[in-house]
Amino acid sequence: MPNSKKSKQVSNQQHVTIVPVEPVKGDNVDTVAYSSRSRISGESGHLIADVQSPHAKKHRIIFDRDHNVFEFRLLDGSSKHLIVYRLDELLSTTCFPLKINSGVPVIPTKPVTSDKTLYFNFVYKKDKQKWRLKQIPVVFYTTSERDYWHSLIDTTLRRVKNRPKNIIIFINPFGGKGKAQKIFKDNVEAFFWLTPGLRYKVMLTERANHARDFIVEMPPEQWCALDGLVSVGGDGLFNELLSGALLRTQNDAGRNIDDPNTSHLVTPHIRFGIIGAGSANSIVSTVHETNDHATSAVHIAIGSECNVDVCTVHQHQKLIRISANAISYGWLGDVLRDSEEYRCLGPVRYQWSALRTTIRHPIYRGIVQFSLSHKENVNPKDQLPPCLDPCPVCQKPQGNEKYDYHWHAEFTHVICCVIPTVTPFTPHGLAPFTGIGDGTLDLALVPRISRCHNMQFMRKVAMYGGKQLYELDSSLNCYRVTKWSYQPDSDQDDPGVWNLDGEILEQPKDEPLHFKLHPQLISFFGRDAAMVKPTKRSFIKKRKSSIVYQ
Ligand SMILES: Nc1ncnc2c1ncn2[C@@H]1O[C@H](COP(=O)(O)OP(=O)(O)OP(=O)(O)O)[C@@H](O)[C@H]1O
C-alpha cells in the first residue's frame, strides 16, 4: 500500500453493497444481473480514495471488488450526486489524456503523462445500437496514490477472463470500397491499443482463401494460444475465418465434419469478431444491429460474447461450404451470379444485376425436403400445395426416412436464413422467425410467382422485413427447420446457383445438396442487446460534477 492517508483498502470490512440512495444517473447495483458482470478472480473488499474533479470539486471513488463496480460520488453533503459503473464498462485507465473524436479514441503519437490525474476510459451505449468511449479525468492528491490505483485497476482488467488476450486481425485490403485498412486504423485500432493485456497481430490478405489457409496451417502452439479471430472485410472474408477455424477444430478433435449426420461438432475455442468493411456486412449488422466500426471494436475489446448458429452444406458425404448467414437460390442466386460480371461497378452492381435478373425472371423446378424443429407448430402437410407430377419422393413406396416433409415444385425463391440476415437491402431482416443462436433455420419456399409479384415481394421484404412479409404474402411458405435438402430436376439445362453468405455456390445438376444446422456452434464478440441499456440521463438539470455527469 502506498503511504497515502486518503486511500484505504477495507478488505475485511463487512459486505456493503453500493446502492445509489436517490434516483440518480446510472443503474442501481442490485438491478445489474450477476451474469452481466465480468468474471474476475482474486482480491475482494473495497478500495476507497478521496479525489477531485479537474474543477477541484471533491469526490470519493469506491472500487467495490466484491461486485466489480466503481462508485463516483460528489462530496457536497447531499449524497445524491453519484454514478455507478460496472468494471466491464471500463476499457482501461491511462495516466494521459486521449484525443476522442465523436467517441472514437485516437492513438497518441506522444502521450503527455499528467502528474496526479488518472483517466478512466469507459465504454457506453450511446444510443440503441452504437457504443462509444468517454474519458473521465480524476485528480488524486498524490502521484503515488494515482499510480497505485492505475496499477491495481490495470492488473484487475488483465485478469478479467472474458477479455481477449491474443487475437489475429485479418484485413482484406480490397474488400468493399477498398477502405478496410483505413477503417481499421481510424476507427478500430485505438480500442485494441488501449485494452490492457491485449496482443494483436494484423495480417493483410494477399489472395482469396489466404486467411482460411493461414488458420488451418498455423502451428499448434500459436493456434492454442489464440483467443480471437477478427475479420476486417465483408461476409466473404468472415466466412474464410469461420471455415478455417471449424475445419481445424473438428480435425484436431477427430470429428468427421464431412458427414451431414454428425450431430455434435466441437465449438472452436476462439471467438469471432467482424469489422464490417465489405459491400454487404450482413453478419455484423445482424449481430450488433449496426455495422458501425467502433461498436464492433468495443465488443471485441471488452470481450462481449454471444453464441451463433451455423449451417453446414454437404454434397454426398462431403462438406462443401459453411454458412453463418443466409443461403438463397433462384432469383437471389442468379442476381449474385450476374453481378460477378460487373465487379468493376462496385456495390451498385447488385442493383444493376437485380434489374437484369428480374427481366430474365428465372424459375427452377426441384424438390425440397426438410425436417422441422420442435419449435415449429405448423404442419406443412396442411399448408403446402400438392407436389408437381411426377414427384420421385411421392412415388417411393416406403417414403423418405431422412427428412419428414417434401415438396416438388417450381420455385422463384428458396431461402434459408441461419440468422435474421440484416443487409443494406433488408434493413429489417430477411428471416421471419429465426434468431442469432435460437437453434432453428428459417426455410422460406416461394413457388413460381409472376415478375410483377416478385418485384412487389422484394420491395415488401426491403420495407417491412421477412416477418411482416410472412403475414402479408400467402405465396411464402416458411418453416423452422433443423435440416433440409434441395435437388433440381435433372432435365433442366441450368440447375441454378446458390448465394451462400454472398459467395456463389454451384448447384450440381444431378445431385442434392444437404443443409444441416449446428445450434450455437460458434462464439462471437457480440453482446445480447437486452443485456445493456443505454446510459440513463440525469434528472438533475444543473451539472454539479464533471465526473458524475460526464
Ligand atoms: N487480398 C485479396 N485478394 C483477392 N480476394 C480476396 C483477398 N482477400 C480476401 N479475398 C476474397 O474476396 C472475397 C470478398 O471479400 P470480402 O467479403 O472481404 O469483401 P466484399 O466487398 O464484401 O465482397 P463481396 O461483398 O463482393 O463478397 C472473399 O471471399 C475473400 O475470399
The ligand as a MOL file (V3000), in Angstrom:
LIG
                    3D

  0  0  0     0  0            999 V3000
M  V30 BEGIN CTAB
M  V30 COUNTS 31 33 0 0 0
M  V30 BEGIN ATOM
M  V30 1 N -6.3260 -9.9400 -50.9070 0
M  V30 2 C -7.3560 -10.4970 -51.5360 0
M  V30 3 N -7.4210 -10.5020 -52.8850 0
M  V30 4 C -8.4600 -11.0330 -53.5350 0
M  V30 5 N -9.5120 -11.6130 -52.9220 0
M  V30 6 C -9.5090 -11.6410 -51.5840 0
M  V30 7 C -8.4420 -11.0820 -50.8300 0
M  V30 8 N -8.7160 -11.2290 -49.5230 0
M  V30 9 C -9.9090 -11.8870 -49.4530 0
M  V30 10 N -10.3810 -12.1320 -50.6860 0
M  V30 11 C -11.6310 -12.7790 -51.0820 0
M  V30 12 O -12.5240 -11.7750 -51.5690 0
M  V30 13 C -13.8710 -12.1320 -51.2770 0
M  V30 14 C -14.6740 -10.8970 -50.9180 0
M  V30 15 O -14.0860 -10.2870 -49.8230 0
M  V30 16 P -14.9030 -9.5360 -48.6960 0
M  V30 17 O -16.0220 -10.3720 -48.2730 0
M  V30 18 O -13.9330 -9.1080 -47.6480 0
M  V30 19 O -15.3430 -8.2210 -49.4500 0
M  V30 20 P -16.7230 -7.7420 -50.0450 0
M  V30 21 O -16.5100 -6.4180 -50.6590 0
M  V30 22 O -17.7680 -7.8550 -49.0360 0
M  V30 23 O -17.0210 -8.7190 -51.1480 0
M  V30 24 P -18.4410 -9.1530 -51.5780 0
M  V30 25 O -19.4520 -8.3690 -50.8340 0
M  V30 26 O -18.4450 -8.8970 -53.0210 0
M  V30 27 O -18.4260 -10.5970 -51.1690 0
M  V30 28 C -13.7960 -13.1190 -50.1430 0
M  V30 29 O -14.4710 -14.2790 -50.4880 0
M  V30 30 C -12.3290 -13.4280 -49.9420 0
M  V30 31 O -12.1040 -14.8090 -50.0070 0
M  V30 END ATOM
M  V30 BEGIN BOND
M  V30 1 1 1 2
M  V30 2 1 2 3
M  V30 3 2 2 7
M  V30 4 2 3 4
M  V30 5 1 4 5
M  V30 6 2 5 6
M  V30 7 1 6 7
M  V30 8 1 6 10
M  V30 9 1 7 8
M  V30 10 2 8 9
M  V30 11 1 9 10
M  V30 12 1 10 11
M  V30 13 1 11 12
M  V30 14 1 11 30
M  V30 15 1 12 13
M  V30 16 1 13 14
M  V30 17 1 13 28
M  V30 18 1 14 15
M  V30 19 1 15 16
M  V30 20 2 16 17
M  V30 21 1 16 18
M  V30 22 1 16 19
M  V30 23 1 19 20
M  V30 24 2 20 21
M  V30 25 1 20 22
M  V30 26 1 20 23
M  V30 27 1 23 24
M  V30 28 2 24 25
M  V30 29 1 24 26
M  V30 30 1 24 27
M  V30 31 1 28 29
M  V30 32 1 28 30
M  V30 33 1 30 31
M  V30 END BOND
M  V30 END CTAB
M  END
